[in-house]
Amino acid sequence: MRPDTSHFTRNRLVGEELRRYEEEHGAFTDEELAAAQTRISGTAEHEESASAA
């Protein structure tokens, strides 16, 4: 049985895309990185829902 490597391929492709973006537009700011981490961890949805209520 072959292990599922699709998540490794996806991570590699996302990493390559981020490197290309940084080459074209410069490094991400601390604020952009913090916002991305928040969205990735899923806390942004909870914060947006709470602020909308």
mmCIF file of the N, C-alpha and C atoms, coordinates in Angstrom:
data_MODEL
# 
_entry.id   MODEL 
# 
loop_
_atom_site.group_PDB 
_atom_site.id 
_atom_site.type_symbol 
_atom_site.label_atom_id 
_atom_site.label_alt_id 
_atom_site.label_comp_id 
_atom_site.label_asym_id 
_atom_site.label_entity_id 
_atom_site.label_seq_id 
_atom_site.pdbx_PDB_ins_code 
_atom_site.Cartn_x 
_atom_site.Cartn_y 
_atom_site.Cartn_z 
_atom_site.occupancy 
_atom_site.B_iso_or_equiv 
_atom_site.pdbx_formal_charge 
_atom_site.auth_seq_id 
_atom_site.auth_comp_id 
_atom_site.auth_asym_id 
_atom_site.auth_atom_id 
_atom_site.pdbx_PDB_model_num 
ATOM 1   N N  . MET A 1 1  ? 0.850   -1.183 0.000  1.00 0.00 ? 1  MET A N  1 
ATOM 2   C CA . MET A 1 1  ? 0.000   0.000  0.000  1.00 0.00 ? 1  MET A CA 1 
ATOM 3   C C  . MET A 1 1  ? 0.894   1.244  0.000  1.00 0.00 ? 1  MET A C  1 
ATOM 4   N N  . ARG A 1 2  ? 0.635   2.172  -0.926 1.00 0.00 ? 2  ARG A N  1 
ATOM 5   C CA . ARG A 1 2  ? 1.422   3.403  -1.016 1.00 0.00 ? 2  ARG A CA 1 
ATOM 6   C C  . ARG A 1 2  ? 0.908   4.448  -0.039 1.00 0.00 ? 2  ARG A C  1 
ATOM 7   N N  . PRO A 1 3  ? 1.813   5.138  0.624  1.00 0.00 ? 3  PRO A N  1 
ATOM 8   C CA . PRO A 1 3  ? 1.373   6.224  1.525  1.00 0.00 ? 3  PRO A CA 1 
ATOM 9   C C  . PRO A 1 3  ? 0.823   7.391  0.716  1.00 0.00 ? 3  PRO A C  1 
ATOM 10  N N  . ASP A 1 4  ? -0.105  8.105  1.304  1.00 0.00 ? 4  ASP A N  1 
ATOM 11  C CA . ASP A 1 4  ? -0.682  9.288  0.652  1.00 0.00 ? 4  ASP A CA 1 
ATOM 12  C C  . ASP A 1 4  ? 0.304   10.442 0.764  1.00 0.00 ? 4  ASP A C  1 
ATOM 13  N N  . THR A 1 5  ? 0.829   10.874 -0.365 1.00 0.00 ? 5  THR A N  1 
ATOM 14  C CA . THR A 1 5  ? 1.811   11.957 -0.377 1.00 0.00 ? 5  THR A CA 1 
ATOM 15  C C  . THR A 1 5  ? 1.232   13.247 -0.934 1.00 0.00 ? 5  THR A C  1 
ATOM 16  N N  . SER A 1 6  ? -0.075  13.284 -1.153 1.00 0.00 ? 6  SER A N  1 
ATOM 17  C CA . SER A 1 6  ? -0.679  14.469 -1.767 1.00 0.00 ? 6  SER A CA 1 
ATOM 18  C C  . SER A 1 6  ? -0.482  15.721 -0.922 1.00 0.00 ? 6  SER A C  1 
ATOM 19  N N  . HIS A 1 7  ? -0.509  15.582 0.420  1.00 0.00 ? 7  HIS A N  1 
ATOM 20  C CA . HIS A 1 7  ? -0.323  16.771 1.262  1.00 0.00 ? 7  HIS A CA 1 
ATOM 21  C C  . HIS A 1 7  ? 1.106   17.286 1.167  1.00 0.00 ? 7  HIS A C  1 
ATOM 22  N N  . PHE A 1 8  ? 2.080   16.386 0.945  1.00 0.00 ? 8  PHE A N  1 
ATOM 23  C CA . PHE A 1 8  ? 3.464   16.826 0.771  1.00 0.00 ? 8  PHE A CA 1 
ATOM 24  C C  . PHE A 1 8  ? 3.611   17.594 -0.541 1.00 0.00 ? 8  PHE A C  1 
ATOM 25  N N  . THR A 1 9  ? 2.978   17.093 -1.593 1.00 0.00 ? 9  THR A N  1 
ATOM 26  C CA . THR A 1 9  ? 3.021   17.764 -2.890 1.00 0.00 ? 9  THR A CA 1 
ATOM 27  C C  . THR A 1 9  ? 2.361   19.125 -2.797 1.00 0.00 ? 9  THR A C  1 
ATOM 28  N N  . ARG A 1 10 ? 1.215   19.190 -2.145 1.00 0.00 ? 10 ARG A N  1 
ATOM 29  C CA . ARG A 1 10 ? 0.505   20.466 -1.993 1.00 0.00 ? 10 ARG A CA 1 
ATOM 30  C C  . ARG A 1 10 ? 1.364   21.466 -1.217 1.00 0.00 ? 10 ARG A C  1 
ATOM 31  N N  . ASN A 1 11 ? 1.958   21.032 -0.114 1.00 0.00 ? 11 ASN A N  1 
ATOM 32  C CA . ASN A 1 11 ? 2.799   21.925 0.683  1.00 0.00 ? 11 ASN A CA 1 
ATOM 33  C C  . ASN A 1 11 ? 3.980   22.436 -0.134 1.00 0.00 ? 11 ASN A C  1 
ATOM 34  N N  . ARG A 1 12 ? 4.578   21.574 -0.937 1.00 0.00 ? 12 ARG A N  1 
ATOM 35  C CA . ARG A 1 12 ? 5.713   21.981 -1.767 1.00 0.00 ? 12 ARG A CA 1 
ATOM 36  C C  . ARG A 1 12 ? 5.267   23.033 -2.778 1.00 0.00 ? 12 ARG A C  1 
ATOM 37  N N  . LEU A 1 13 ? 4.126   22.808 -3.422 1.00 0.00 ? 13 LEU A N  1 
ATOM 38  C CA . LEU A 1 13 ? 3.627   23.756 -4.421 1.00 0.00 ? 13 LEU A CA 1 
ATOM 39  C C  . LEU A 1 13 ? 3.267   25.099 -3.791 1.00 0.00 ? 13 LEU A C  1 
ATOM 40  N N  . VAL A 1 14 ? 2.660   25.071 -2.621 1.00 0.00 ? 14 VAL A N  1 
ATOM 41  C CA . VAL A 1 14 ? 2.319   26.319 -1.926 1.00 0.00 ? 14 VAL A CA 1 
ATOM 42  C C  . VAL A 1 14 ? 3.599   27.061 -1.558 1.00 0.00 ? 14 VAL A C  1 
ATOM 43  N N  . GLY A 1 15 ? 4.591   26.330 -1.077 1.00 0.00 ? 15 GLY A N  1 
ATOM 44  C CA . GLY A 1 15 ? 5.874   26.945 -0.730 1.00 0.00 ? 15 GLY A CA 1 
ATOM 45  C C  . GLY A 1 15 ? 6.531   27.606 -1.924 1.00 0.00 ? 15 GLY A C  1 
ATOM 46  N N  . GLU A 1 16 ? 6.495   26.933 -3.074 1.00 0.00 ? 16 GLU A N  1 
ATOM 47  C CA . GLU A 1 16 ? 7.065   27.512 -4.293 1.00 0.00 ? 16 GLU A CA 1 
ATOM 48  C C  . GLU A 1 16 ? 6.317   28.773 -4.704 1.00 0.00 ? 16 GLU A C  1 
ATOM 49  N N  . GLU A 1 17 ? 4.997   28.743 -4.584 1.00 0.00 ? 17 GLU A N  1 
ATOM 50  C CA . GLU A 1 17 ? 4.195   29.911 -4.942 1.00 0.00 ? 17 GLU A CA 1 
ATOM 51  C C  . GLU A 1 17 ? 4.506   31.093 -4.020 1.00 0.00 ? 17 GLU A C  1 
ATOM 52  N N  . LEU A 1 18 ? 4.663   30.824 -2.731 1.00 0.00 ? 18 LEU A N  1 
ATOM 53  C CA . LEU A 1 18 ? 4.994   31.890 -1.783 1.00 0.00 ? 18 LEU A CA 1 
ATOM 54  C C  . LEU A 1 18 ? 6.374   32.483 -2.080 1.00 0.00 ? 18 LEU A C  1 
ATOM 55  N N  . ARG A 1 19 ? 7.337   31.633 -2.425 1.00 0.00 ? 19 ARG A N  1 
ATOM 56  C CA . ARG A 1 19 ? 8.673   32.145 -2.771 1.00 0.00 ? 19 ARG A CA 1 
ATOM 57  C C  . ARG A 1 19 ? 8.613   33.029 -4.015 1.00 0.00 ? 19 ARG A C  1 
ATOM 58  N N  . ARG A 1 20 ? 7.845   32.623 -5.024 1.00 0.00 ? 20 ARG A N  1 
ATOM 59  C CA . ARG A 1 20 ? 7.703   33.451 -6.233 1.00 0.00 ? 20 ARG A CA 1 
ATOM 60  C C  . ARG A 1 20 ? 7.052   34.790 -5.899 1.00 0.00 ? 20 ARG A C  1 
ATOM 61  N N  . TYR A 1 21 ? 6.030   34.767 -5.056 1.00 0.00 ? 21 TYR A N  1 
ATOM 62  C CA . TYR A 1 21 ? 5.363   36.008 -4.657 1.00 0.00 ? 21 TYR A CA 1 
ATOM 63  C C  . TYR A 1 21 ? 6.355   36.944 -3.982 1.00 0.00 ? 21 TYR A C  1 
ATOM 64  N N  . GLU A 1 22 ? 7.140   36.398 -3.050 1.00 0.00 ? 22 GLU A N  1 
ATOM 65  C CA . GLU A 1 22 ? 8.109   37.235 -2.342 1.00 0.00 ? 22 GLU A CA 1 
ATOM 66  C C  . GLU A 1 22 ? 9.171   37.783 -3.288 1.00 0.00 ? 22 GLU A C  1 
ATOM 67  N N  . GLU A 1 23 ? 9.581   37.019 -4.289 1.00 0.00 ? 23 GLU A N  1 
ATOM 68  C CA . GLU A 1 23 ? 10.553  37.509 -5.262 1.00 0.00 ? 23 GLU A CA 1 
ATOM 69  C C  . GLU A 1 23 ? 9.989   38.684 -6.054 1.00 0.00 ? 23 GLU A C  1 
ATOM 70  N N  . GLU A 1 24 ? 8.698   38.631 -6.362 1.00 0.00 ? 24 GLU A N  1 
ATOM 71  C CA . GLU A 1 24 ? 8.066   39.686 -7.156 1.00 0.00 ? 24 GLU A CA 1 
ATOM 72  C C  . GLU A 1 24 ? 7.666   40.901 -6.315 1.00 0.00 ? 24 GLU A C  1 
ATOM 73  N N  . HIS A 1 25 ? 7.218   40.672 -5.078 1.00 0.00 ? 25 HIS A N  1 
ATOM 74  C CA . HIS A 1 25 ? 6.608   41.742 -4.283 1.00 0.00 ? 25 HIS A CA 1 
ATOM 75  C C  . HIS A 1 25 ? 7.359   42.082 -3.005 1.00 0.00 ? 25 HIS A C  1 
ATOM 76  N N  . GLY A 1 26 ? 8.415   41.369 -2.710 1.00 0.00 ? 26 GLY A N  1 
ATOM 77  C CA . GLY A 1 26 ? 9.144   41.599 -1.466 1.00 0.00 ? 26 GLY A CA 1 
ATOM 78  C C  . GLY A 1 26 ? 8.636   40.703 -0.356 1.00 0.00 ? 26 GLY A C  1 
ATOM 79  N N  . ALA A 1 27 ? 9.360   40.706 0.738  1.00 0.00 ? 27 ALA A N  1 
ATOM 80  C CA . ALA A 1 27 ? 9.026   39.839 1.869  1.00 0.00 ? 27 ALA A CA 1 
ATOM 81  C C  . ALA A 1 27 ? 7.702   40.247 2.507  1.00 0.00 ? 27 ALA A C  1 
ATOM 82  N N  . PHE A 1 28 ? 7.037   39.272 3.092  1.00 0.00 ? 28 PHE A N  1 
ATOM 83  C CA . PHE A 1 28 ? 5.806   39.541 3.815  1.00 0.00 ? 28 PHE A CA 1 
ATOM 84  C C  . PHE A 1 28 ? 6.125   40.334 5.079  1.00 0.00 ? 28 PHE A C  1 
ATOM 85  N N  . THR A 1 29 ? 5.240   41.246 5.436  1.00 0.00 ? 29 THR A N  1 
ATOM 86  C CA . THR A 1 29 ? 5.414   41.998 6.676  1.00 0.00 ? 29 THR A CA 1 
ATOM 87  C C  . THR A 1 29 ? 4.997   41.125 7.857  1.00 0.00 ? 29 THR A C  1 
ATOM 88  N N  . ASP A 1 30 ? 5.395   41.527 9.048  1.00 0.00 ? 30 ASP A N  1 
ATOM 89  C CA . ASP A 1 30 ? 4.987   40.803 10.254 1.00 0.00 ? 30 ASP A CA 1 
ATOM 90  C C  . ASP A 1 30 ? 3.468   40.768 10.373 1.00 0.00 ? 30 ASP A C  1 
ATOM 91  N N  . GLU A 1 31 ? 2.817   41.867 9.997  1.00 0.00 ? 31 GLU A N  1 
ATOM 92  C CA . GLU A 1 31 ? 1.356   41.931 10.070 1.00 0.00 ? 31 GLU A CA 1 
ATOM 93  C C  . GLU A 1 31 ? 0.719   40.942 9.098  1.00 0.00 ? 31 GLU A C  1 
ATOM 94  N N  . GLU A 1 32 ? 1.258   40.849 7.877  1.00 0.00 ? 32 GLU A N  1 
ATOM 95  C CA . GLU A 1 32 ? 0.723   39.901 6.897  1.00 0.00 ? 32 GLU A CA 1 
ATOM 96  C C  . GLU A 1 32 ? 0.908   38.462 7.367  1.00 0.00 ? 32 GLU A C  1 
ATOM 97  N N  . LEU A 1 33 ? 2.078   38.161 7.931  1.00 0.00 ? 33 LEU A N  1 
ATOM 98  C CA . LEU A 1 33 ? 2.335   36.816 8.431  1.00 0.00 ? 33 LEU A CA 1 
ATOM 99  C C  . LEU A 1 33 ? 1.414   36.469 9.593  1.00 0.00 ? 33 LEU A C  1 
ATOM 100 N N  . ALA A 1 34 ? 1.183   37.420 10.490 1.00 0.00 ? 34 ALA A N  1 
ATOM 101 C CA . ALA A 1 34 ? 0.291   37.187 11.629 1.00 0.00 ? 34 ALA A CA 1 
ATOM 102 C C  . ALA A 1 34 ? -1.142  36.954 11.148 1.00 0.00 ? 34 ALA A C  1 
ATOM 103 N N  . ALA A 1 35 ? -1.580  37.743 10.176 1.00 0.00 ? 35 ALA A N  1 
ATOM 104 C CA . ALA A 1 35 ? -2.931  37.580 9.640  1.00 0.00 ? 35 ALA A CA 1 
ATOM 105 C C  . ALA A 1 35 ? -3.081  36.223 8.954  1.00 0.00 ? 35 ALA A C  1 
ATOM 106 N N  . ALA A 1 36 ? -2.066  35.812 8.223  1.00 0.00 ? 36 ALA A N  1 
ATOM 107 C CA . ALA A 1 36 ? -2.110  34.510 7.550  1.00 0.00 ? 36 ALA A CA 1 
ATOM 108 C C  . ALA A 1 36 ? -2.152  33.380 8.577  1.00 0.00 ? 36 ALA A C  1 
ATOM 109 N N  . GLN A 1 37 ? -1.337  33.478 9.617  1.00 0.00 ? 37 GLN A N  1 
ATOM 110 C CA . GLN A 1 37 ? -1.329  32.442 10.647 1.00 0.00 ? 37 GLN A CA 1 
ATOM 111 C C  . GLN A 1 37 ? -2.685  32.347 11.335 1.00 0.00 ? 37 GLN A C  1 
ATOM 112 N N  . THR A 1 38 ? -3.302  33.488 11.567 1.00 0.00 ? 38 THR A N  1 
ATOM 113 C CA . THR A 1 38 ? -4.630  33.504 12.182 1.00 0.00 ? 38 THR A CA 1 
ATOM 114 C C  . THR A 1 38 ? -5.644  32.808 11.282 1.00 0.00 ? 38 THR A C  1 
ATOM 115 N N  . ARG A 1 39 ? -5.591  33.116 10.003 1.00 0.00 ? 39 ARG A N  1 
ATOM 116 C CA . ARG A 1 39 ? -6.535  32.479 9.064  1.00 0.00 ? 39 ARG A CA 1 
ATOM 117 C C  . ARG A 1 39 ? -6.291  30.989 8.952  1.00 0.00 ? 39 ARG A C  1 
ATOM 118 N N  . ILE A 1 40 ? -5.023  30.579 8.935  1.00 0.00 ? 40 ILE A N  1 
ATOM 119 C CA . ILE A 1 40 ? -4.694  29.165 8.814  1.00 0.00 ? 40 ILE A CA 1 
ATOM 120 C C  . ILE A 1 40 ? -5.174  28.393 10.040 1.00 0.00 ? 40 ILE A C  1 
ATOM 121 N N  . SER A 1 41 ? -4.986  28.965 11.208 1.00 0.00 ? 41 SER A N  1 
ATOM 122 C CA . SER A 1 41 ? -5.366  28.271 12.436 1.00 0.00 ? 41 SER A CA 1 
ATOM 123 C C  . SER A 1 41 ? -6.873  28.271 12.666 1.00 0.00 ? 41 SER A C  1 
ATOM 124 N N  . GLY A 1 42 ? -7.606  29.060 11.880 1.00 0.00 ? 42 GLY A N  1 
ATOM 125 C CA . GLY A 1 42 ? -9.060  29.063 11.973 1.00 0.00 ? 42 GLY A CA 1 
ATOM 126 C C  . GLY A 1 42 ? -9.623  30.040 12.972 1.00 0.00 ? 42 GLY A C  1 
ATOM 127 N N  . THR A 1 43 ? -8.783  30.811 13.640 1.00 0.00 ? 43 THR A N  1 
ATOM 128 C CA . THR A 1 43 ? -9.304  31.743 14.644 1.00 0.00 ? 43 THR A CA 1 
ATOM 129 C C  . THR A 1 43 ? -9.935  32.963 14.000 1.00 0.00 ? 43 THR A C  1 
ATOM 130 N N  . ALA A 1 44 ? -9.618  33.250 12.752 1.00 0.00 ? 44 ALA A N  1 
ATOM 131 C CA . ALA A 1 44 ? -10.192 34.416 12.081 1.00 0.00 ? 44 ALA A CA 1 
ATOM 132 C C  . ALA A 1 44 ? -11.695 34.261 11.919 1.00 0.00 ? 44 ALA A C  1 
ATOM 133 N N  . GLU A 1 45 ? -12.156 33.046 11.608 1.00 0.00 ? 45 GLU A N  1 
ATOM 134 C CA . GLU A 1 45 ? -13.599 32.827 11.439 1.00 0.00 ? 45 GLU A CA 1 
ATOM 135 C C  . GLU A 1 45 ? -14.332 33.132 12.737 1.00 0.00 ? 45 GLU A C  1 
ATOM 136 N N  . HIS A 1 46 ? -13.760 32.673 13.833 1.00 0.00 ? 46 HIS A N  1 
ATOM 137 C CA . HIS A 1 46 ? -14.408 32.902 15.130 1.00 0.00 ? 46 HIS A CA 1 
ATOM 138 C C  . HIS A 1 46 ? -14.414 34.387 15.487 1.00 0.00 ? 46 HIS A C  1 
ATOM 139 N N  . GLU A 1 47 ? -13.326 35.092 15.209 1.00 0.00 ? 47 GLU A N  1 
ATOM 140 C CA . GLU A 1 47 ? -13.253 36.511 15.516 1.00 0.00 ? 47 GLU A CA 1 
ATOM 141 C C  . GLU A 1 47 ? -14.223 37.312 14.656 1.00 0.00 ? 47 GLU A C  1 
ATOM 142 N N  . GLU A 1 48 ? -14.310 36.957 13.352 1.00 0.00 ? 48 GLU A N  1 
ATOM 143 C CA . GLU A 1 48 ? -15.206 37.664 12.448 1.00 0.00 ? 48 GLU A CA 1 
ATOM 144 C C  . GLU A 1 48 ? -16.658 37.428 12.868 1.00 0.00 ? 48 GLU A C  1 
ATOM 145 N N  . SER A 1 49 ? -16.995 36.204 13.244 1.00 0.00 ? 49 SER A N  1 
ATOM 146 C CA . SER A 1 49 ? -18.363 35.891 13.671 1.00 0.00 ? 49 SER A CA 1 
ATOM 147 C C  . SER A 1 49 ? -18.712 36.661 14.926 1.00 0.00 ? 49 SER A C  1 
ATOM 148 N N  . ALA A 1 50 ? -17.777 36.745 15.854 1.00 0.00 ? 50 ALA A N  1 
ATOM 149 C CA . ALA A 1 50 ? -18.037 37.441 17.115 1.00 0.00 ? 50 ALA A CA 1 
ATOM 150 C C  . ALA A 1 50 ? -18.195 38.943 16.878 1.00 0.00 ? 50 ALA A C  1 
ATOM 151 N N  . SER A 1 51 ? -17.394 39.511 15.984 1.00 0.00 ? 51 SER A N  1 
ATOM 152 C CA . SER A 1 51 ? -17.493 40.954 15.749 1.00 0.00 ? 51 SER A CA 1 
ATOM 153 C C  . SER A 1 51 ? -18.743 41.295 14.954 1.00 0.00 ? 51 SER A C  1 
ATOM 154 N N  . ALA A 1 52 ? -19.277 40.360 14.182 1.00 0.00 ? 52 ALA A N  1 
ATOM 155 C CA . ALA A 1 52 ? -20.485 40.605 13.411 1.00 0.00 ? 52 ALA A CA 1 
ATOM 156 C C  . ALA A 1 52 ? -21.723 40.541 14.289 1.00 0.00 ? 52 ALA A C  1 
ATOM 157 N N  . ALA A 1 53 ? -21.632 39.840 15.402 1.00 0.00 ? 53 ALA A N  1 
ATOM 158 C CA . ALA A 1 53 ? -22.801 39.651 16.279 1.00 0.00 ? 53 ALA A CA 1 
ATOM 159 C C  . ALA A 1 53 ? -23.118 40.857 17.101 1.00 0.00 ? 53 ALA A C  1 
# 
